[in-house]
Amino acid sequence: MSKKMALACSVCGSRNYTKRVNEGNRTERLEVKKFCKYCNQHTIHRETK
C-alpha cells in the first residue's frame, strides 16, 4: 500500500507538494530540495503527516 504524504517548506512551513510513499519500516522523514513559490527560492521540503 502507498500513502499520500505532504511536503512542507522548512523556511515558511507551507505545504506545497504531495508525494505517494510506500508504507514500510521507515524511521527517517523524507527531505527533498524543491522550489517554494512563497519564499521564491529553492528550500528543503520535509515530509509531514
PQR file of N, CA, C, O and H, with PARSE charges and radii, in Angstrom:
ATOM      1  N   MET A   1       0.830  -1.187   0.000 -0.4000 1.5000
ATOM      2  CA  MET A   1       0.000   0.000   0.000 -0.0000 2.0000
ATOM      3  C   MET A   1       0.870   1.244   0.000  0.5500 1.7000
ATOM      4  O   MET A   1       1.905   1.291   0.665 -0.5500 1.4000
ATOM      5  N   SER A   2       0.449   2.234  -0.739 -0.4000 1.5000
ATOM      6  CA  SER A   2       1.150   3.504  -0.712 -0.0000 2.0000
ATOM      7  C   SER A   2       0.260   4.537  -0.026  0.5500 1.7000
ATOM      8  O   SER A   2      -0.967   4.432  -0.034 -0.5500 1.4000
ATOM      9  H   SER A   2      -0.392   2.196  -1.279  0.4000 1.0000
ATOM     10  N   LYS A   3       0.901   5.523   0.557 -0.4000 1.5000
ATOM     11  CA  LYS A   3       0.214   6.537   1.340 -0.0000 2.0000
ATOM     12  C   LYS A   3       0.590   7.904   0.806  0.5500 1.7000
ATOM     13  O   LYS A   3       1.732   8.108   0.394 -0.5500 1.4000
ATOM     14  H   LYS A   3       1.897   5.609   0.564  0.4000 1.0000
ATOM     15  N   LYS A   4      -0.340   8.846   0.804 -0.4000 1.5000
ATOM     16  CA  LYS A   4      -0.072  10.188   0.310 -0.0000 2.0000
ATOM     17  C   LYS A   4       0.483  11.036   1.446  0.5500 1.7000
ATOM     18  O   LYS A   4      -0.142  11.151   2.500 -0.5500 1.4000
ATOM     19  H   LYS A   4      -1.268   8.680   1.139  0.4000 1.0000
ATOM     20  N   MET A   5       1.670  11.637   1.231 -0.4000 1.5000
ATOM     21  CA  MET A   5       2.298  12.490   2.233 -0.0000 2.0000
ATOM     22  C   MET A   5       2.466  13.896   1.655  0.5500 1.7000
ATOM     23  O   MET A   5       2.627  14.070   0.448 -0.5500 1.4000
ATOM     24  H   MET A   5       2.178  11.544   0.375  0.4000 1.0000
ATOM     25  N   ALA A   6       2.425  14.876   2.525 -0.4000 1.5000
ATOM     26  CA  ALA A   6       2.633  16.263   2.121 -0.0000 2.0000
ATOM     27  C   ALA A   6       4.080  16.646   2.405  0.5500 1.7000
ATOM     28  O   ALA A   6       4.671  16.189   3.383 -0.5500 1.4000
ATOM     29  H   ALA A   6       2.294  14.735   3.506  0.4000 1.0000
ATOM     30  N   LEU A   7       4.643  17.487   1.543 -0.4000 1.5000
ATOM     31  CA  LEU A   7       5.986  18.022   1.752 -0.0000 2.0000
ATOM     32  C   LEU A   7       5.849  19.496   2.108  0.5500 1.7000
ATOM     33  O   LEU A   7       5.272  20.275   1.348 -0.5500 1.4000
ATOM     34  H   LEU A   7       4.162  17.858   0.749  0.4000 1.0000
ATOM     35  N   ALA A   8       6.379  19.872   3.261 -0.4000 1.5000
ATOM     36  CA  ALA A   8       6.265  21.243   3.749 -0.0000 2.0000
ATOM     37  C   ALA A   8       7.617  21.943   3.686  0.5500 1.7000
ATOM     38  O   ALA A   8       8.655  21.329   3.932 -0.5500 1.4000
ATOM     39  H   ALA A   8       6.848  19.240   3.878  0.4000 1.0000
ATOM     40  N   CYS A   9       7.598  23.215   3.359 -0.4000 1.5000
ATOM     41  CA  CYS A   9       8.809  24.029   3.286 -0.0000 2.0000
ATOM     42  C   CYS A   9       9.380  24.216   4.693  0.5500 1.7000
ATOM     43  O   CYS A   9       8.636  24.484   5.637 -0.5500 1.4000
ATOM     44  H   CYS A   9       6.754  23.714   3.160  0.4000 1.0000
ATOM     45  N   SER A  10      10.689  24.077   4.829 -0.4000 1.5000
ATOM     46  CA  SER A  10      11.315  24.212   6.144 -0.0000 2.0000
ATOM     47  C   SER A  10      11.464  25.679   6.560  0.5500 1.7000
ATOM     48  O   SER A  10      11.685  25.961   7.737 -0.5500 1.4000
ATOM     49  H   SER A  10      11.293  23.859   4.063  0.4000 1.0000
ATOM     50  N   VAL A  11      11.346  26.615   5.615 -0.4000 1.5000
ATOM     51  CA  VAL A  11      11.501  28.041   5.931 -0.0000 2.0000
ATOM     52  C   VAL A  11      10.161  28.657   6.343  0.5500 1.7000
ATOM     53  O   VAL A  11      10.046  29.217   7.434 -0.5500 1.4000
ATOM     54  H   VAL A  11      11.167  26.386   4.659  0.4000 1.0000
ATOM     55  N   CYS A  12       9.147  28.554   5.472 -0.4000 1.5000
ATOM     56  CA  CYS A  12       7.862  29.207   5.760 -0.0000 2.0000
ATOM     57  C   CYS A  12       6.799  28.250   6.275  0.5500 1.7000
ATOM     58  O   CYS A  12       5.800  28.693   6.842 -0.5500 1.4000
ATOM     59  H   CYS A  12       9.241  28.100   4.586  0.4000 1.0000
ATOM     60  N   GLY A  13       6.991  26.932   6.090 -0.4000 1.5000
ATOM     61  CA  GLY A  13       6.059  25.953   6.622 -0.0000 2.0000
ATOM     62  C   GLY A  13       4.876  25.626   5.736  0.5500 1.7000
ATOM     63  O   GLY A  13       4.020  24.837   6.136 -0.5500 1.4000
ATOM     64  H   GLY A  13       7.802  26.571   5.630  0.4000 1.0000
ATOM     65  N   SER A  14       4.793  26.207   4.540 -0.4000 1.5000
ATOM     66  CA  SER A  14       3.665  25.934   3.657 -0.0000 2.0000
ATOM     67  C   SER A  14       3.806  24.560   3.010  0.5500 1.7000
ATOM     68  O   SER A  14       4.909  24.133   2.667 -0.5500 1.4000
ATOM     69  H   SER A  14       5.488  26.848   4.215  0.4000 1.0000
ATOM     70  N   ARG A  15       2.693  23.883   2.851 -0.4000 1.5000
ATOM     71  CA  ARG A  15       2.685  22.543   2.255 -0.0000 2.0000
ATOM     72  C   ARG A  15       2.443  22.686   0.760  0.5500 1.7000
ATOM     73  O   ARG A  15       1.307  22.866   0.321 -0.5500 1.4000
ATOM     74  H   ARG A  15       1.797  24.230   3.130  0.4000 1.0000
ATOM     75  N   ASN A  16       3.525  22.604  -0.023 -0.4000 1.5000
ATOM     76  CA  ASN A  16       3.456  22.873  -1.453 -0.0000 2.0000
ATOM     77  C   ASN A  16       3.316  21.623  -2.315  0.5500 1.7000
ATOM     78  O   ASN A  16       2.733  21.701  -3.396 -0.5500 1.4000
ATOM     79  H   ASN A  16       4.447  22.457   0.334  0.4000 1.0000
ATOM     80  N   TYR A  17       3.818  20.503  -1.888 -0.4000 1.5000
ATOM     81  CA  TYR A  17       3.880  19.305  -2.713 -0.0000 2.0000
ATOM     82  C   TYR A  17       3.270  18.112  -1.998  0.5500 1.7000
ATOM     83  O   TYR A  17       3.238  18.060  -0.768 -0.5500 1.4000
ATOM     84  H   TYR A  17       4.293  20.440  -1.010  0.4000 1.0000
ATOM     85  N   THR A  18       2.781  17.146  -2.787 -0.4000 1.5000
ATOM     86  CA  THR A  18       2.344  15.870  -2.244 -0.0000 2.0000
ATOM     87  C   THR A  18       3.109  14.768  -2.953  0.5500 1.7000
ATOM     88  O   THR A  18       3.509  14.922  -4.106 -0.5500 1.4000
ATOM     89  H   THR A  18       2.807  17.189  -3.785  0.4000 1.0000
ATOM     90  N   LYS A  19       3.309  13.663  -2.266 -0.4000 1.5000
ATOM     91  CA  LYS A  19       4.073  12.552  -2.817 -0.0000 2.0000
ATOM     92  C   LYS A  19       3.496  11.259  -2.278  0.5500 1.7000
ATOM     93  O   LYS A  19       3.094  11.195  -1.116 -0.5500 1.4000
ATOM     94  H   LYS A  19       2.984  13.538  -1.329  0.4000 1.0000
ATOM     95  N   ARG A  20       3.452  10.222  -3.114 -0.4000 1.5000
ATOM     96  CA  ARG A  20       2.991   8.912  -2.683 -0.0000 2.0000
ATOM     97  C   ARG A  20       4.204   8.088  -2.270  0.5500 1.7000
ATOM     98  O   ARG A  20       5.149   7.927  -3.042 -0.5500 1.4000
ATOM     99  H   ARG A  20       3.778  10.275  -4.057  0.4000 1.0000
ATOM    100  N   VAL A  21       4.168   7.561  -1.030 -0.4000 1.5000
ATOM    101  CA  VAL A  21       5.279   6.782  -0.490 -0.0000 2.0000
ATOM    102  C   VAL A  21       4.757   5.432  -0.011  0.5500 1.7000
ATOM    103  O   VAL A  21       3.597   5.308   0.384 -0.5500 1.4000
ATOM    104  H   VAL A  21       3.401   7.691  -0.403  0.4000 1.0000
ATOM    105  N   ASN A  22       5.620   4.426  -0.050 -0.4000 1.5000
ATOM    106  CA  ASN A  22       5.260   3.103   0.444 -0.0000 2.0000
ATOM    107  C   ASN A  22       5.279   3.092   1.955  0.5500 1.7000
ATOM    108  O   ASN A  22       6.137   3.708   2.588 -0.5500 1.4000
ATOM    109  H   ASN A  22       6.562   4.526  -0.371  0.4000 1.0000
ATOM    110  N   GLU A  23       4.322   2.386   2.522 -0.4000 1.5000
ATOM    111  CA  GLU A  23       4.231   2.285   3.973 -0.0000 2.0000
ATOM    112  C   GLU A  23       5.087   1.120   4.435  0.5500 1.7000
ATOM    113  O   GLU A  23       4.594  -0.002   4.559 -0.5500 1.4000
ATOM    114  H   GLU A  23       3.625   1.886   2.008  0.4000 1.0000
ATOM    115  N   GLY A  24       6.344   1.368   4.688 -0.4000 1.5000
ATOM    116  CA  GLY A  24       7.261   0.339   5.154 -0.0000 2.0000
ATOM    117  C   GLY A  24       7.827   0.705   6.507  0.5500 1.7000
ATOM    118  O   GLY A  24       7.283   1.562   7.201 -0.5500 1.4000
ATOM    119  H   GLY A  24       6.744   2.279   4.587  0.4000 1.0000
ATOM    120  N   ASN A  25       8.898   0.071   6.879 -0.4000 1.5000
ATOM    121  CA  ASN A  25       9.561   0.386   8.143 -0.0000 2.0000
ATOM    122  C   ASN A  25      10.562   1.510   7.921  0.5500 1.7000
ATOM    123  O   ASN A  25      11.770   1.277   7.872 -0.5500 1.4000
ATOM    124  H   ASN A  25       9.341  -0.626   6.314  0.4000 1.0000
ATOM    125  N   ARG A  26      10.051   2.730   7.786 -0.4000 1.5000
ATOM    126  CA  ARG A  26      10.918   3.897   7.606 -0.0000 2.0000
ATOM    127  C   ARG A  26      11.022   4.623   8.929  0.5500 1.7000
ATOM    128  O   ARG A  26      10.025   4.805   9.627 -0.5500 1.4000
ATOM    129  H   ARG A  26       9.070   2.919   7.826  0.4000 1.0000
ATOM    130  N   THR A  27      12.232   5.039   9.273 -0.4000 1.5000
ATOM    131  CA  THR A  27      12.437   5.741  10.539 -0.0000 2.0000
ATOM    132  C   THR A  27      12.702   7.226  10.323  0.5500 1.7000
ATOM    133  O   THR A  27      12.459   8.035  11.219 -0.5500 1.4000
ATOM    134  H   THR A  27      13.042   4.891   8.706  0.4000 1.0000
ATOM    135  N   GLU A  28      13.197   7.591   9.149 -0.4000 1.5000
ATOM    136  CA  GLU A  28      13.526   8.990   8.877 -0.0000 2.0000
ATOM    137  C   GLU A  28      12.503   9.607   7.937  0.5500 1.7000
ATOM    138  O   GLU A  28      11.906   8.923   7.105 -0.5500 1.4000
ATOM    139  H   GLU A  28      13.394   6.935   8.421  0.4000 1.0000
ATOM    140  N   ARG A  29      12.314  10.898   8.084 -0.4000 1.5000
ATOM    141  CA  ARG A  29      11.407  11.611   7.198 -0.0000 2.0000
ATOM    142  C   ARG A  29      12.128  11.998   5.909  0.5500 1.7000
ATOM    143  O   ARG A  29      13.332  12.252   5.904 -0.5500 1.4000
ATOM    144  H   ARG A  29      12.798  11.453   8.759  0.4000 1.0000
ATOM    145  N   LEU A  30      11.377  12.036   4.836 -0.4000 1.5000
ATOM    146  CA  LEU A  30      11.912  12.371   3.530 -0.0000 2.0000
ATOM    147  C   LEU A  30      12.263  13.859   3.479  0.5500 1.7000
ATOM    148  O   LEU A  30      11.478  14.696   3.925 -0.5500 1.4000
ATOM    149  H   LEU A  30      10.399  11.829   4.840  0.4000 1.0000
ATOM    150  N   GLU A  31      13.431  14.191   2.941 -0.4000 1.5000
ATOM    151  CA  GLU A  31      13.850  15.582   2.754 -0.0000 2.0000
ATOM    152  C   GLU A  31      14.278  15.768   1.307  0.5500 1.7000
ATOM    153  O   GLU A  31      15.158  15.060   0.817 -0.5500 1.4000
ATOM    154  H   GLU A  31      14.069  13.512   2.578  0.4000 1.0000
ATOM    155  N   VAL A  32      13.654  16.724   0.623 -0.4000 1.5000
ATOM    156  CA  VAL A  32      13.930  16.986  -0.781 -0.0000 2.0000
ATOM    157  C   VAL A  32      14.096  18.485  -0.960  0.5500 1.7000
ATOM    158  O   VAL A  32      13.372  19.269  -0.347 -0.5500 1.4000
ATOM    159  H   VAL A  32      12.940  17.299   1.021  0.4000 1.0000
ATOM    160  N   LYS A  33      15.050  18.891  -1.801 -0.4000 1.5000
ATOM    161  CA  LYS A  33      15.227  20.306  -2.093 -0.0000 2.0000
ATOM    162  C   LYS A  33      14.347  20.663  -3.288  0.5500 1.7000
ATOM    163  O   LYS A  33      14.573  20.182  -4.399 -0.5500 1.4000
ATOM    164  H   LYS A  33      15.638  18.254  -2.300  0.4000 1.0000
ATOM    165  N   LYS A  34      13.340  21.511  -3.053 -0.4000 1.5000
ATOM    166  CA  LYS A  34      12.385  21.894  -4.091 -0.0000 2.0000
ATOM    167  C   LYS A  34      12.149  23.399  -4.057  0.5500 1.7000
ATOM    168  O   LYS A  34      12.562  24.080  -3.118 -0.5500 1.4000
ATOM    169  H   LYS A  34      13.156  21.901  -2.151  0.4000 1.0000
ATOM    170  N   PHE A  35      11.478  23.915  -5.092 -0.4000 1.5000
ATOM    171  CA  PHE A  35      11.192  25.340  -5.192 -0.0000 2.0000
ATOM    172  C   PHE A  35       9.929  25.671  -4.412  0.5500 1.7000
ATOM    173  O   PHE A  35       8.900  25.016  -4.577 -0.5500 1.4000
ATOM    174  H   PHE A  35      11.143  23.362  -5.855  0.4000 1.0000
ATOM    175  N   CYS A  36      10.008  26.683  -3.566 -0.4000 1.5000
ATOM    176  CA  CYS A  36       8.852  27.186  -2.811 -0.0000 2.0000
ATOM    177  C   CYS A  36       8.389  28.482  -3.459  0.5500 1.7000
ATOM    178  O   CYS A  36       9.157  29.438  -3.563 -0.5500 1.4000
ATOM    179  H   CYS A  36      10.844  27.215  -3.431  0.4000 1.0000
ATOM    180  N   LYS A  37       7.130  28.516  -3.897 -0.4000 1.5000
ATOM    181  CA  LYS A  37       6.626  29.710  -4.580 -0.0000 2.0000
ATOM    182  C   LYS A  37       6.370  30.870  -3.623  0.5500 1.7000
ATOM    183  O   LYS A  37       6.277  32.020  -4.052 -0.5500 1.4000
ATOM    184  H   LYS A  37       6.506  27.739  -3.812  0.4000 1.0000
ATOM    185  N   TYR A  38       6.255  30.574  -2.325 -0.4000 1.5000
ATOM    186  CA  TYR A  38       6.037  31.635  -1.342 -0.0000 2.0000
ATOM    187  C   TYR A  38       7.350  32.289  -0.916  0.5500 1.7000
ATOM    188  O   TYR A  38       7.402  33.500  -0.704 -0.5500 1.4000
ATOM    189  H   TYR A  38       6.330  29.640  -1.976  0.4000 1.0000
ATOM    190  N   CYS A  39       8.414  31.486  -0.790 -0.4000 1.5000
ATOM    191  CA  CYS A  39       9.739  32.013  -0.458 -0.0000 2.0000
ATOM    192  C   CYS A  39      10.470  32.507  -1.703  0.5500 1.7000
ATOM    193  O   CYS A  39      11.405  33.300  -1.605 -0.5500 1.4000
ATOM    194  H   CYS A  39       8.372  30.501  -0.962  0.4000 1.0000
ATOM    195  N   ASN A  40      10.038  32.033  -2.880 -0.4000 1.5000
ATOM    196  CA  ASN A  40      10.635  32.376  -4.175 -0.0000 2.0000
ATOM    197  C   ASN A  40      12.095  31.930  -4.260  0.5500 1.7000
ATOM    198  O   ASN A  40      12.941  32.634  -4.812 -0.5500 1.4000
ATOM    199  H   ASN A  40       9.278  31.389  -2.960  0.4000 1.0000
ATOM    200  N   GLN A  41      12.378  30.736  -3.699 -0.4000 1.5000
ATOM    201  CA  GLN A  41      13.718  30.173  -3.753 -0.0000 2.0000
ATOM    202  C   GLN A  41      13.655  28.668  -3.514  0.5500 1.7000
ATOM    203  O   GLN A  41      12.627  28.154  -3.075 -0.5500 1.4000
ATOM    204  H   GLN A  41      11.691  30.164  -3.251  0.4000 1.0000
ATOM    205  N   HIS A  42      14.730  27.969  -3.795 -0.4000 1.5000
ATOM    206  CA  HIS A  42      14.819  26.533  -3.535 -0.0000 2.0000
ATOM    207  C   HIS A  42      15.137  26.317  -2.058  0.5500 1.7000
ATOM    208  O   HIS A  42      16.121  26.846  -1.541 -0.5500 1.4000
ATOM    209  H   HIS A  42      15.566  28.386  -4.152  0.4000 1.0000
ATOM    210  N   THR A  43      14.295  25.533  -1.387 -0.4000 1.5000
ATOM    211  CA  THR A  43      14.476  25.257   0.040 -0.0000 2.0000
ATOM    212  C   THR A  43      14.292  23.766   0.284  0.5500 1.7000
ATOM    213  O   THR A  43      13.833  23.035  -0.593 -0.5500 1.4000
ATOM    214  H   THR A  43      13.496  25.104  -1.807  0.4000 1.0000
ATOM    215  N   ILE A  44      14.653  23.325   1.476 -0.4000 1.5000
ATOM    216  CA  ILE A  44      14.449  21.944   1.886 -0.0000 2.0000
ATOM    217  C   ILE A  44      12.978  21.758   2.242  0.5500 1.7000
ATOM    218  O   ILE A  44      12.421  22.527   3.025 -0.5500 1.4000
ATOM    219  H   ILE A  44      15.026  23.918   2.189  0.4000 1.0000
ATOM    220  N   HIS A  45      12.355  20.740   1.667 -0.4000 1.5000
ATOM    221  CA  HIS A  45      10.962  20.384   1.986 -0.0000 2.0000
ATOM    222  C   HIS A  45      11.007  19.047   2.717  0.5500 1.7000
ATOM    223  O   HIS A  45      11.647  18.098   2.264 -0.5500 1.4000
ATOM    224  H   HIS A  45      12.808  20.115   1.030  0.4000 1.0000
ATOM    225  N   ARG A  46      10.313  18.987   3.862 -0.4000 1.5000
ATOM    226  CA  ARG A  46      10.298  17.779   4.684 -0.0000 2.0000
ATOM    227  C   ARG A  46       8.922  17.137   4.664  0.5500 1.7000
ATOM    228  O   ARG A  46       7.905  17.806   4.482 -0.5500 1.4000
ATOM    229  H   ARG A  46       9.794  19.758   4.230  0.4000 1.0000
ATOM    230  N   GLU A  47       8.915  15.838   4.856 -0.4000 1.5000
ATOM    231  CA  GLU A  47       7.674  15.078   4.893 -0.0000 2.0000
ATOM    232  C   GLU A  47       6.882  15.390   6.162  0.5500 1.7000
ATOM    233  O   GLU A  47       7.435  15.416   7.261 -0.5500 1.4000
ATOM    234  H   GLU A  47       9.741  15.295   5.004  0.4000 1.0000
ATOM    235  N   THR A  48       5.581  15.627   5.994 -0.4000 1.5000
ATOM    236  CA  THR A  48       4.694  15.858   7.122 -0.0000 2.0000
ATOM    237  C   THR A  48       3.603  14.790   7.101  0.5500 1.7000
ATOM    238  O   THR A  48       3.515  14.010   6.153 -0.5500 1.4000
ATOM    239  H   THR A  48       5.131  15.607   5.100  0.4000 1.0000
ATOM    240  N   LYS A  49       2.790  14.754   8.125 -0.4000 1.5000
ATOM    241  CA  LYS A  49       1.726  13.752   8.189 -0.0000 2.0000
ATOM    242  C   LYS A  49       0.425  14.312   7.667  0.5500 1.7000
ATOM    243  O   LYS A  49      -0.585  13.609   7.645 -0.5500 1.4000
ATOM    244  H   LYS A  49       2.862  15.387   8.895  0.4000 1.0000
TER
END
